[in-house]
Protein backbone atom coordinates (compact mmCIF):
# COMPACT_ATOMS: atom_id res chain seq x y z
CA UNK A 1 0.00 0.00 0.00
CA UNK A 2 1.24 3.47 -0.80
CA UNK A 3 0.06 7.06 -0.83
CA UNK A 4 -0.18 9.50 -3.73
CA UNK A 5 3.63 9.87 -3.97
CA UNK A 6 3.95 6.35 -5.42
CA UNK A 7 1.03 6.98 -7.77
CA UNK A 8 2.74 10.17 -8.97
CA UNK A 9 5.84 8.17 -9.99
CA UNK A 10 3.62 5.64 -11.76
CA UNK A 11 1.74 8.37 -13.66
CA UNK A 12 4.97 10.14 -14.63
CA UNK A 13 6.41 6.92 -16.11
CA UNK A 14 3.10 6.19 -17.82
CA UNK A 15 3.04 9.64 -19.45
CA UNK A 16 6.61 9.20 -20.69
CA UNK A 17 5.62 5.91 -22.35
CA UNK A 18 7.92 3.89 -20.09
CA UNK A 19 5.65 0.86 -19.77
CA UNK A 20 4.82 0.73 -23.48
CA UNK A 21 8.54 0.90 -24.38
CA UNK A 22 9.36 -1.92 -21.97
CA UNK A 23 6.80 -4.14 -23.66
CA UNK A 24 7.58 -3.07 -27.25
CA UNK A 25 11.35 -3.40 -26.85
CA UNK A 26 11.15 -6.65 -24.85
CA UNK A 27 13.10 -5.16 -21.94
CA UNK A 28 13.64 -7.03 -18.68
CA UNK A 29 14.53 -5.38 -15.40
CA UNK A 30 16.13 -6.88 -12.35
CA UNK A 31 16.35 -5.12 -9.01
CA UNK A 32 18.69 -6.52 -6.35
CA UNK A 33 18.34 -4.90 -2.94
CA UNK A 34 21.71 -4.39 -1.27
CA UNK A 35 20.37 -3.18 2.07
CA UNK A 36 17.53 -1.43 3.84
CA UNK A 37 18.04 1.11 6.59
CA UNK A 38 15.08 1.39 8.94
CA UNK A 39 14.78 3.94 11.76
CA UNK A 40 12.32 2.60 14.33
CA UNK A 41 13.11 5.26 16.97
CA UNK A 42 10.73 7.89 15.56
CA UNK A 43 7.24 7.42 14.16
CA UNK A 44 6.48 7.49 11.29
CA UNK A 45 9.37 5.17 10.59
CA UNK A 46 11.90 6.17 7.94
CA UNK A 47 13.13 3.54 5.47
CA UNK A 48 15.93 3.91 2.95
CA UNK A 49 16.54 1.22 0.35
CA UNK A 50 19.85 0.75 -1.46
CA UNK A 51 19.65 -1.37 -4.59
CA UNK A 52 21.12 -2.11 -8.02
CA UNK A 53 18.95 -2.14 -11.09
CA UNK A 54 19.81 -4.01 -14.30
CA UNK A 55 17.97 -3.13 -17.47
CA UNK A 56 18.37 -5.95 -19.99
CA UNK A 57 17.76 -4.96 -23.60
CA UNK A 58 18.29 -7.11 -26.66
CA UNK A 59 21.74 -5.65 -27.38
CA UNK A 60 22.83 -3.91 -24.15
CA UNK A 61 22.71 -4.13 -20.37
CA UNK A 62 22.52 -0.98 -18.26
CA UNK A 63 23.30 -1.05 -14.56
CA UNK A 64 21.97 1.67 -12.29
CA UNK A 65 22.31 2.67 -8.69
CA UNK A 66 18.89 2.93 -7.01
CA UNK A 67 18.33 4.66 -3.68
CA UNK A 68 14.83 5.39 -2.37
CA UNK A 69 13.46 6.71 0.88
CA UNK A 70 9.99 6.76 2.39
CA UNK A 71 7.99 6.90 5.61
CA UNK A 72 6.22 3.80 6.89
CA UNK A 73 2.84 4.21 8.59
CA UNK A 74 1.23 1.44 10.64
CA UNK A 75 -1.98 0.14 9.09
CA UNK A 76 -4.13 -2.95 9.36
CA UNK A 77 -2.73 -6.23 8.08
CA UNK A 78 -4.66 -7.97 5.35
CA UNK A 79 -4.14 -10.51 2.58
CA UNK A 80 -3.18 -7.61 0.30
CA UNK A 81 -0.98 -5.93 2.93
CA UNK A 82 0.52 -8.66 5.16
CA UNK A 83 3.34 -6.45 6.49
CA UNK A 84 0.89 -3.92 7.95
CA UNK A 85 2.57 -0.76 6.64
CA UNK A 86 1.68 1.94 4.17
CA UNK A 87 4.39 3.79 2.22
CA UNK A 88 4.22 7.58 2.42
CA UNK A 89 6.37 10.26 0.79
CA UNK A 90 8.22 7.90 -1.55
CA UNK A 91 11.24 9.66 -3.01
CA UNK A 92 13.79 8.34 -5.50
CA UNK A 93 17.06 9.85 -4.33
CA UNK A 94 19.39 8.32 -6.91
CA UNK A 95 18.82 6.36 -10.12
CA UNK A 96 22.00 7.09 -12.09
CA UNK A 97 23.58 4.84 -14.68
CA UNK A 98 26.69 3.04 -13.41
CA UNK A 99 27.62 1.19 -16.58
CA UNK A 100 26.31 0.13 -19.97
CA UNK A 101 27.80 -2.75 -21.90
CA UNK A 102 27.00 -4.97 -24.87
CA UNK A 103 25.31 -8.32 -24.36
MIDOSE-1310 file (N, C-alpha, C; in nm, 2 decimals, decimal comma, always signed):
residues 103
xxxx	+0,08/-0,12/+0,00/+0,00/+0,00/+0,00/+0,09/+0,12/+0,00; +0,05/+0,22/-0,07/+0,12/+0,35/-0,08/+0,03/+0,47/-0,10; +0,08/+0,58/-0,07/+0,01/+0,71/-0,08/+0,02/+0,76/-0,22; -0,02/+0,88/-0,24/-0,02/+0,95/-0,37/+0,12/+0,96/-0,43
xxxx	+0,23/+0,97/-0,35/+0,36/+0,99/-0,40/+0,40/+0,87/-0,49; +0,37/+0,75/-0,46/+0,40/+0,63/-0,54/+0,31/+0,64/-0,67; +0,19/+0,68/-0,66/+0,10/+0,70/-0,78/+0,16/+0,81/-0,87; +0,22/+0,91/-0,81/+0,27/+1,02/-0,90/+0,39/+0,96/-0,98
xxxx	+0,48/+0,88/-0,92/+0,58/+0,82/-1,00/+0,53/+0,73/-1,11; +0,43/+0,65/-1,08/+0,36/+0,56/-1,18/+0,31/+0,65/-1,29; +0,23/+0,75/-1,26/+0,17/+0,84/-1,37/+0,28/+0,91/-1,45; +0,39/+0,95/-1,39/+0,50/+1,01/-1,46/+0,56/+0,92/-1,56
xxxx	+0,59/+0,79/-1,52/+0,64/+0,69/-1,61/+0,54/+0,65/-1,72; +0,41/+0,65/-1,68/+0,31/+0,62/-1,78/+0,30/+0,73/-1,89; +0,31/+0,85/-1,85/+0,30/+0,96/-1,95/+0,42/+0,97/-2,04; +0,54/+0,92/-1,99/+0,66/+0,92/-2,07/+0,67/+0,80/-2,16
xxxx	+0,57/+0,71/-2,15/+0,56/+0,59/-2,24/+0,65/+0,48/-2,19; +0,70/+0,49/-2,06/+0,79/+0,39/-2,01/+0,74/+0,25/-2,02; +0,62/+0,22/-1,98/+0,56/+0,09/-1,98/+0,54/+0,03/-2,12; +0,50/+0,12/-2,21/+0,48/+0,07/-2,35/+0,62/+0,04/-2,41
xxxx	+0,72/+0,12/-2,38/+0,85/+0,09/-2,44/+0,91/-0,04/-2,38; +0,89/-0,07/-2,26/+0,94/-0,19/-2,20/+0,88/-0,31/-2,27; +0,75/-0,30/-2,30/+0,68/-0,41/-2,37/+0,72/-0,42/-2,51; +0,72/-0,31/-2,58/+0,76/-0,31/-2,72/+0,90/-0,35/-2,75
xxxx	+0,99/-0,31/-2,66/+1,14/-0,34/-2,68/+1,18/-0,47/-2,62; +1,08/-0,54/-2,55/+1,11/-0,67/-2,48/+1,23/-0,65/-2,38; +1,21/-0,55/-2,30/+1,31/-0,52/-2,19/+1,28/-0,59/-2,06; +1,38/-0,64/-2,00/+1,36/-0,70/-1,87/+1,44/-0,62/-1,77
xxxx	+1,39/-0,61/-1,65/+1,45/-0,54/-1,54/+1,47/-0,63/-1,42; +1,58/-0,62/-1,36/+1,61/-0,69/-1,23/+1,65/-0,59/-1,13; +1,60/-0,60/-1,01/+1,63/-0,51/-0,90/+1,68/-0,60/-0,79; +1,81/-0,58/-0,75/+1,87/-0,65/-0,64/+1,89/-0,55/-0,52
xxxx	+1,82/-0,58/-0,41/+1,83/-0,49/-0,29/+1,96/-0,52/-0,22; +2,05/-0,42/-0,20/+2,17/-0,44/-0,13/+2,14/-0,43/+0,02; +2,07/-0,33/+0,06/+2,04/-0,32/+0,21/+1,92/-0,22/+0,23; +1,86/-0,23/+0,34/+1,75/-0,14/+0,38/+1,79/-0,09/+0,52
xxxx	+1,78/+0,04/+0,53/+1,80/+0,11/+0,66/+1,67/+0,15/+0,71; +1,64/+0,11/+0,84/+1,51/+0,14/+0,89/+1,53/+0,20/+1,03; +1,47/+0,32/+1,05/+1,48/+0,39/+1,18/+1,35/+0,37/+1,25; +1,35/+0,29/+1,36/+1,23/+0,26/+1,43/+1,22/+0,35/+1,56
xxxx	+1,31/+0,44/+1,58/+1,31/+0,53/+1,70/+1,21/+0,64/+1,69; +1,17/+0,68/+1,57/+1,07/+0,79/+1,56/+0,96/+0,75/+1,46; +0,84/+0,78/+1,50/+0,72/+0,74/+1,42/+0,68/+0,87/+1,34; +0,65/+0,87/+1,22/+0,65/+0,75/+1,13/+0,79/+0,70/+1,10
xxxx	+0,81/+0,58/+1,08/+0,94/+0,52/+1,06/+0,99/+0,56/+0,92; +1,12/+0,58/+0,92/+1,19/+0,62/+0,79/+1,26/+0,50/+0,74; +1,24/+0,47/+0,61/+1,31/+0,35/+0,55/+1,39/+0,41/+0,43; +1,51/+0,36/+0,41/+1,59/+0,39/+0,30/+1,64/+0,26/+0,23
xxxx	+1,62/+0,24/+0,11/+1,65/+0,12/+0,04/+1,77/+0,15/-0,06; +1,87/+0,07/-0,06/+1,99/+0,08/-0,15/+1,98/-0,05/-0,24; +1,98/-0,02/-0,37/+1,97/-0,14/-0,46/+2,04/-0,11/-0,59; +2,06/-0,22/-0,67/+2,11/-0,21/-0,80/+2,00/-0,25/-0,90
xxxx	+1,99/-0,18/-1,01/+1,90/-0,21/-1,11/+1,97/-0,25/-1,24; +1,93/-0,36/-1,30/+1,98/-0,40/-1,43/+1,87/-0,39/-1,53; +1,89/-0,32/-1,64/+1,80/-0,31/-1,75/+1,85/-0,39/-1,86; +1,79/-0,50/-1,90/+1,84/-0,59/-2,00/+1,76/-0,57/-2,13
xxxx	+1,83/-0,52/-2,23/+1,78/-0,50/-2,36/+1,84/-0,60/-2,45; +1,78/-0,61/-2,57/+1,83/-0,71/-2,67/+1,98/-0,70/-2,69; +2,03/-0,58/-2,70/+2,17/-0,56/-2,74/+2,26/-0,51/-2,63; +2,20/-0,45/-2,52/+2,28/-0,39/-2,42/+2,23/-0,42/-2,28
xxxx	+2,31/-0,40/-2,18/+2,27/-0,41/-2,04/+2,31/-0,28/-1,97; +2,22/-0,22/-1,90/+2,25/-0,10/-1,83/+2,24/-0,13/-1,68; +2,34/-0,09/-1,60/+2,33/-0,10/-1,46/+2,31/+0,03/-1,40; +2,22/+0,04/-1,30/+2,20/+0,17/-1,23/+2,20/+0,15/-1,08
xxxx	+2,24/+0,26/-1,01/+2,23/+0,27/-0,87/+2,09/+0,31/-0,84; +2,03/+0,26/-0,74/+1,89/+0,29/-0,70/+1,88/+0,31/-0,55; +1,85/+0,43/-0,51/+1,83/+0,47/-0,37/+1,70/+0,53/-0,35; +1,61/+0,48/-0,26/+1,48/+0,54/-0,24/+1,47/+0,56/-0,09
xxxx	+1,38/+0,65/-0,05/+1,35/+0,67/+0,09/+1,19/+0,69/+0,10; +1,14/+0,66/+0,22/+1,00/+0,68/+0,24/+0,97/+0,67/+0,39; +0,85/+0,70/+0,42/+0,80/+0,69/+0,56/+0,71/+0,57/+0,56; +0,71/+0,49/+0,67/+0,62/+0,38/+0,69/+0,52/+0,41/+0,80
xxxx	+0,39/+0,39/+0,77/+0,28/+0,42/+0,86/+0,22/+0,29/+0,89; +0,19/+0,26/+1,02/+0,12/+0,14/+1,06/-0,02/+0,14/+1,01; -0,06/+0,03/+0,96/-0,20/+0,01/+0,91/-0,24/-0,13/+0,94; -0,36/-0,16/+0,91/-0,41/-0,30/+0,94/-0,35/-0,40/+0,84
xxxx	-0,32/-0,51/+0,89/-0,27/-0,62/+0,81/-0,39/-0,69/+0,74; -0,36/-0,73/+0,61/-0,47/-0,80/+0,53/-0,40/-0,89/+0,44; -0,47/-0,96/+0,36/-0,41/-1,05/+0,26/-0,34/-0,97/+0,16; -0,38/-0,85/+0,13/-0,32/-0,76/+0,03/-0,21/-0,68/+0,09
xxxx	-0,20/-0,67/+0,22/-0,10/-0,59/+0,29/-0,05/-0,67/+0,42; +0,02/-0,78/+0,40/+0,05/-0,87/+0,52/+0,15/-0,80/+0,61; +0,23/-0,71/+0,56/+0,33/-0,64/+0,65/+0,27/-0,54/+0,74; +0,16/-0,49/+0,71/+0,09/-0,39/+0,80/+0,14/-0,25/+0,79
xxxx	+0,21/-0,21/+0,68/+0,26/-0,08/+0,66/+0,20/-0,01/+0,54; +0,20/+0,12/+0,54/+0,17/+0,19/+0,42/+0,29/+0,29/+0,39; +0,33/+0,29/+0,26/+0,44/+0,38/+0,22/+0,39/+0,52/+0,20; +0,46/+0,62/+0,26/+0,42/+0,76/+0,24/+0,55/+0,83/+0,20
xxxx	+0,53/+0,94/+0,12/+0,64/+1,03/+0,08/+0,75/+0,95/+0,01; +0,72/+0,86/-0,08/+0,82/+0,79/-0,15/+0,90/+0,89/-0,24; +1,04/+0,88/-0,23/+1,12/+0,97/-0,30/+1,24/+0,88/-0,36; +1,26/+0,90/-0,49/+1,38/+0,83/-0,55/+1,49/+0,93/-0,54
xxxx	+1,59/+0,90/-0,46/+1,71/+0,98/-0,43/+1,81/+0,97/-0,54; +1,84/+0,85/-0,59/+1,94/+0,83/-0,69/+1,89/+0,72/-0,78; +1,91/+0,74/-0,91/+1,88/+0,64/-1,01/+1,97/+0,66/-1,13; +2,10/+0,68/-1,10/+2,20/+0,71/-1,21/+2,26/+0,58/-1,27
xxxx	+2,29/+0,59/-1,40/+2,36/+0,48/-1,47/+2,50/+0,47/-1,41; +2,53/+0,34/-1,39/+2,67/+0,30/-1,34/+2,75/+0,26/-1,46; +2,69/+0,17/-1,54/+2,76/+0,12/-1,66/+2,66/+0,07/-1,76; +2,71/+0,07/-1,89/+2,63/+0,01/-2,00/+2,73/-0,07/-2,08
xxx	+2,69/-0,19/-2,11/+2,78/-0,28/-2,19/+2,70/-0,36/-2,28; +2,77/-0,41/-2,39/+2,70/-0,50/-2,49/+2,67/-0,63/-2,43; +2,57/-0,70/-2,48/+2,53/-0,83/-2,44/+2,61/-0,93/-2,52
